[in-house]
Every structure is written in structure tokens, then in C-alpha cells.
Amino acid sequence: KIEQNKEKINDLQKEKQGVQASKKTVQEELDELAAMITSRLQEIQVVQLEIDKVNSEIAVYQQEIDNIKTSIGNLTKKIEVKEQAIKEQEAKQAVIEESLSLRLRTLYKSDYKDRFLALLFNSEGLADFIAGITAIAKIVQVDNSLMEDLDIIKSNIKKKKEELALEAKRLEDQTNQLSIKQESYKAALGIQEEKKSQIDAAMAEIKELE
């Protein structure tokens, strides 16, 4: 009986050791599982912070894109106004040039010297002669005034064309900036989607571990 009891005791001890070993193995597996879940959760937190950063960048890019589009719209309107102003000035220039051309053709047919001599010999008196001289002076004054107006119009056209060139250059620069910002915006959206996929994969892995 003593021997039998010893054997039973030995068996119980072995069984106890086996249970303890099994319990230890299960605990180790649980600890490993918990560590893996914690690691994945930490990864998710890191990626979420990266997503938040990207979201902020996306918001900035969107605001910049909206601002540039507004600027482009304003520049386009300015260009249209300047182009219309140039057309109007060029139309005035054409009218004045045509008027001066007609006067010059008239002068070739009968210049002021001939008209002055004709006026001198054909005048009925001093008053008539002075009236004729005054008329000629007025014609000369009108011609000079037209020439001055023409110079002003030409100067305005030149100035507006220079301004138009500057506005067109600004518009080109703004359009290029818009293209760059839109590319950056698209790239940020791509990163955002990539980070979201990482989170989805990590969450799916946690569910499998559970």
C-alpha cells in the first residue's frame, strides 16, 4: 500500500506539473496576444496622428486653391476690362487719325499760304480779313488739339497694353501655382487613403487576434 500511495502521489505531482505547465503556456500566449493587440493599437494611434496632419495639410491646400481660383477670376476680369479699354482707345485713335488725314489731304490741295494770300486779296475790308485769319487760326488750333489728343490716346494705349501684359503674366503665374497646389492636394489625398488602409488592416488584424 505504501508503494501504491507513492505512485499515486507521484502521478498527482506529475499531473499538477502538467497543469501548471499548460497554465503557464496559456498565460504566455495570452500575454503575447495582449502585447500584439497593444502594438497594433499603438500603430493605429500613430497612423491616426499622421492622418490628422495630412487632413490639416489638405485643408490648407484647399484654402490655397480656393484663394488662387478667386485671384484668377479677378485677374481675368481685370484683363477683360483693360482689353475693352484698349479697343475703345484704338477706336478713338482711328477716328482722330482719319480726321487728321482728311485735313492733310485738304492742305495738299490748298495750303495755308495760298489760303492766306487769297484771304488777303479777296477780303472786303479789315474786319473781313481778321475774321478770315481767325477762322484759319481756329482750324490750326483744332488740328493741334487733335494731335495732342492723339498723343494722349497713344500714350494711354501703350500704358494699358503694358498693364495688360503684367496682368497676363500674373494670370500665368497664378495658373501655374494652381496646378502645383492641385498636385500637392492630390498627393495628400493619396497619403490619406494609404493611412486609412493601414488603420483598416490593423483593425482587421486585431479582430482576428480576438
C-alpha positions as CSV (number, residue, x, y, z in Angstrom):
1,K,0.0,0.0,0.0
2,I,2.8,2.4,0.7
3,E,4.2,1.8,-2.7
4,Q,0.9,2.4,-4.3
5,N,0.4,5.6,-2.4
6,K,3.8,6.8,-3.5
7,E,2.9,6.1,-7.1
8,K,-0.4,7.9,-6.7
9,I,1.4,10.9,-5.2
10,N,4.0,10.9,-8.0
11,D,1.2,10.7,-10.6
12,L,-0.6,13.6,-8.9
13,Q,2.5,15.7,-8.8
14,K,3.2,15.0,-12.5
15,E,-0.4,15.9,-13.3
16,K,0.0,19.1,-11.2
17,Q,3.2,20.0,-13.0
18,G,1.5,19.3,-16.3
19,V,-1.4,21.6,-15.4
20,Q,0.9,24.3,-14.2
21,A,3.0,24.0,-17.4
22,S,-0.2,24.1,-19.5
23,K,-1.4,27.1,-17.5
24,K,1.9,28.8,-18.0
25,T,1.8,28.2,-21.8
26,V,-1.8,29.6,-22.0
27,Q,-0.8,32.7,-20.0
28,E,2.2,33.3,-22.2
29,E,0.0,33.0,-25.2
30,L,-2.5,35.5,-23.7
31,D,0.4,37.9,-22.8
32,E,1.7,37.6,-26.3
33,L,-1.7,38.2,-27.7
34,A,-2.2,41.2,-25.5
35,A,1.1,42.6,-26.5
36,M,0.3,42.2,-30.2
37,I,-3.1,44.0,-29.7
38,T,-1.4,46.8,-27.8
39,S,1.2,47.1,-30.5
40,R,-1.5,47.3,-33.2
41,L,-3.4,49.9,-31.2
42,Q,-0.3,52.0,-30.8
43,E,0.3,51.7,-34.6
44,I,-3.3,52.9,-35.1
45,Q,-2.8,55.9,-32.9
46,V,0.4,56.8,-34.7
47,V,-1.2,56.5,-38.1
48,Q,-4.3,58.5,-36.9
49,L,-2.0,61.3,-35.9
50,E,-0.4,61.1,-39.4
51,I,-3.9,61.2,-40.9
52,D,-4.8,64.3,-38.8
53,K,-1.7,66.0,-40.0
54,V,-2.5,65.1,-43.6
55,N,-6.1,66.4,-43.1
56,S,-4.7,69.7,-41.9
57,E,-2.5,69.9,-45.0
58,I,-5.4,69.0,-47.2
59,A,-7.5,71.8,-45.6
60,V,-4.6,74.3,-46.2
61,Y,-4.2,73.2,-49.8
62,Q,-7.9,73.5,-50.4
63,Q,-7.9,77.0,-49.0
64,E,-4.9,78.0,-51.1
65,I,-6.6,76.5,-54.2
66,D,-9.8,78.5,-53.5
67,N,-7.8,81.7,-53.0
68,I,-5.9,81.2,-56.2
69,K,-9.1,80.5,-58.1
70,T,-10.6,83.7,-56.8
71,S,-7.4,85.6,-57.7
72,I,-7.5,84.1,-61.2
73,G,-11.1,85.2,-61.6
74,N,-10.3,88.7,-60.5
75,L,-7.3,88.9,-62.9
76,T,-9.4,87.6,-65.8
77,K,-12.0,90.3,-65.2
78,K,-9.2,93.0,-65.0
79,I,-7.8,91.7,-68.3
80,E,-11.2,91.8,-69.9
81,V,-11.7,95.4,-68.7
82,K,-8.3,96.5,-70.0
83,E,-8.8,94.8,-73.3
84,Q,-12.1,96.6,-73.7
85,A,-10.5,99.9,-72.8
86,I,-7.7,99.4,-75.3
87,K,-10.3,98.7,-78.0
88,E,-12.2,101.9,-77.2
89,Q,-8.9,103.9,-77.2
90,E,-7.9,102.4,-80.5
91,A,-11.3,103.2,-82.0
92,K,-10.8,106.9,-80.9
93,Q,-7.3,106.8,-82.3
94,A,-8.7,105.6,-85.7
95,V,-11.3,108.4,-85.8
96,I,-8.7,111.2,-85.0
97,E,-6.2,109.8,-87.4
98,E,-8.8,109.7,-90.2
99,S,-9.8,113.3,-89.4
100,L,-6.2,114.5,-89.5
101,S,-5.7,112.5,-92.7
102,L,-8.6,114.3,-94.4
103,R,-7.2,117.7,-93.2
104,L,-3.7,116.9,-94.5
105,R,-5.2,115.9,-97.9
106,T,-7.0,119.2,-97.9
107,L,-3.8,121.1,-97.1
108,Y,-2.0,119.4,-100.0
109,K,-4.7,120.7,-102.3
110,S,-4.7,124.2,-100.9
111,D,-2.1,125.0,-98.2
112,Y,-2.4,127.7,-95.6
113,K,-0.1,130.1,-97.5
114,D,-2.3,130.1,-100.6
115,R,-5.4,130.5,-98.4
116,F,-3.8,133.4,-96.6
117,L,-2.9,135.2,-99.8
118,A,-6.4,134.5,-101.2
119,L,-7.9,135.9,-98.0
120,L,-5.6,139.0,-98.2
121,F,-6.6,139.9,-101.7
122,N,-10.3,138.8,-101.5
123,S,-11.2,140.4,-98.2
124,E,-13.6,143.3,-98.5
125,G,-12.1,145.0,-95.5
126,L,-10.0,144.7,-92.4
127,A,-12.8,143.2,-90.4
128,D,-13.4,140.5,-93.1
129,F,-9.6,139.9,-93.2
130,I,-9.4,139.5,-89.4
131,A,-12.4,137.1,-89.5
132,G,-10.7,135.0,-92.1
133,I,-7.5,134.9,-90.1
134,T,-9.4,133.9,-87.0
135,A,-11.1,131.1,-88.9
136,I,-7.7,129.8,-90.1
137,A,-6.3,130.1,-86.6
138,K,-9.2,128.1,-85.2
139,I,-8.6,125.3,-87.8
140,V,-4.9,125.2,-86.8
141,Q,-5.9,125.2,-83.1
142,V,-8.3,122.3,-83.8
143,D,-5.6,120.4,-85.6
144,N,-3.1,120.9,-82.7
145,S,-5.7,119.8,-80.3
146,L,-6.4,116.7,-82.3
147,M,-2.7,116.0,-82.4
148,E,-2.5,116.4,-78.6
149,D,-5.5,114.1,-78.1
150,L,-3.9,111.6,-80.4
151,D,-0.6,111.6,-78.4
152,I,-2.6,111.1,-75.2
153,I,-4.6,108.3,-76.6
154,K,-1.4,106.6,-78.0
155,S,0.2,107.0,-74.5
156,N,-2.9,105.5,-72.8
157,I,-2.9,102.6,-75.2
158,K,0.7,101.9,-74.6
159,K,0.2,102.1,-70.8
160,K,-2.8,99.9,-70.8
161,K,-1.0,97.3,-73.0
162,E,1.9,97.3,-70.6
163,E,-0.6,96.8,-67.7
164,L,-2.3,94.1,-69.7
165,A,1.0,92.3,-70.2
166,L,1.6,92.4,-66.4
167,E,-1.8,91.1,-65.6
168,A,-1.4,88.3,-68.2
169,K,1.9,87.3,-66.6
170,R,0.3,87.3,-63.1
171,L,-2.5,85.2,-64.5
172,E,0.0,82.7,-66.0
173,D,1.9,82.6,-62.6
174,Q,-1.4,82.1,-60.7
175,T,-2.4,79.3,-63.1
176,N,0.9,77.5,-62.6
177,Q,0.6,77.9,-58.8
178,L,-2.9,76.4,-59.0
179,S,-1.6,73.4,-60.9
180,I,1.2,72.8,-58.3
181,K,-1.3,73.1,-55.4
182,Q,-3.7,70.8,-57.1
183,E,-1.0,68.2,-57.5
184,S,0.0,68.6,-53.8
185,Y,-3.7,68.3,-52.9
186,K,-4.0,65.0,-54.9
187,A,-0.8,63.6,-53.3
188,A,-2.1,64.4,-49.8
189,L,-5.4,62.7,-50.6
190,G,-3.4,59.6,-51.7
191,I,-1.4,59.6,-48.5
192,Q,-4.7,60.0,-46.6
193,E,-6.2,56.9,-48.3
194,E,-3.0,54.9,-47.7
195,K,-3.0,55.7,-43.9
196,K,-6.7,54.8,-43.7
197,S,-5.9,51.5,-45.3
198,Q,-3.2,50.9,-42.7
199,I,-5.7,51.5,-40.0
200,D,-8.3,49.2,-41.6
201,A,-5.6,46.5,-41.9
202,A,-4.6,46.9,-38.2
203,M,-8.2,46.8,-37.0
204,A,-8.8,43.6,-39.1
205,E,-5.7,42.0,-37.5
206,I,-7.0,42.9,-34.0
207,K,-10.3,41.3,-34.7
208,E,-8.6,38.1,-35.9
209,L,-6.5,38.1,-32.7
210,E,-9.6,38.5,-30.6
